[in-house]
Amino acid sequence: MRKQYDFSKAKRAKDVPHLARLQAEARGKTRITIMLDNDLLMTFRAKAEAEGIGYQTLINQTLRGVAASPPVDEATLRRILREELKAG
């Protein structure tokens, strides 16, 4: 590996058609690194394949749904537990 590289003749991503397309598709998204349990990842991959979408898209949809739903308060939790115990 060189200590220095000459980028004087390099093109900007917006001037390379396939890179410009990738950048346009990624607008509003940020690349991150996340560690997930293997079994959880396998579950998302299987479900995504069955739905015909990408597993990262499915993870994003799931997180968006959870973030949009209000947190469960104590009264709601108690009501649900009573209903479940009564049904069981």
N, C-alpha and C positions, 0 to 999 in steps of 0.2 A: 504494500500500500504506500502510495506516495505521501510525502509530508505536505505537499502543496498541489493543487489542481488548478488548471486554467479554465475558467468559466467564461472567458471573454466572448466566445462564439456560441454560448448556450442560448437556447430559446426559452422564453417564458412559457409557462404551462398554458396560458390563454392563447398562445400562437401555435400550439400543437393540437389539432382537432380532437383526438381521442382523450387527451388530458383535459382539454377545455370542457368536453362533455362530462367527464367524471366529476370535475369541479362543480359544474352546474347541477348535477344530480345530488351532490353532497351538501348543497346549500342548506343552512339551518341545522346541520348535524355536526357533531364533533367526534373524532376518533378517540376512543379511550381503550385502556387495557383493564380488564376485569377478570377476577378469578371466580369461577363457578364450580360447584361440585359436579363431578363427572356424571352422576346419575341424573341430576337436574338438567344438564346440558343435553344428555341423550333423550330425555323426555321432551324437551323443546324441539330438538331436531326431528324426532319422530312425529310429533304433532304438526310441526310446520310442513313436513313432507306430505302428510295426509291432507293438509289444507291447501297444498300447492303454493306455499309462500316460503320465503327465507326464514331461517330460525332466528336471525338477528331482528328481522322485522317483527316476528312474533314476540320476542322478548321485549322489544320497544313498545308494542301494543299493550302487552300485559302490564308493564311498568306505568304506562300512561293511564290505563284504567284504574290501577291501584292509587296512583297519585291524585286522580280526579275524584275518587270516592271519599266521602267524609270518614274520619276515624270513628271507630266503634266506641261509644261512650259506655259508662258503667251500667246505666239503666237498660240500654239496648242489649248488652251482653247478658244481664240477668234475665231479661225477658226471653231471649233465645234459649238460654240454658234451661229455664223452667219448661219451655215448650218441648225441648228435646228430651228432658227427663220424664215428662208426662207421657210423651209418645212412646218411650222405650220401655 
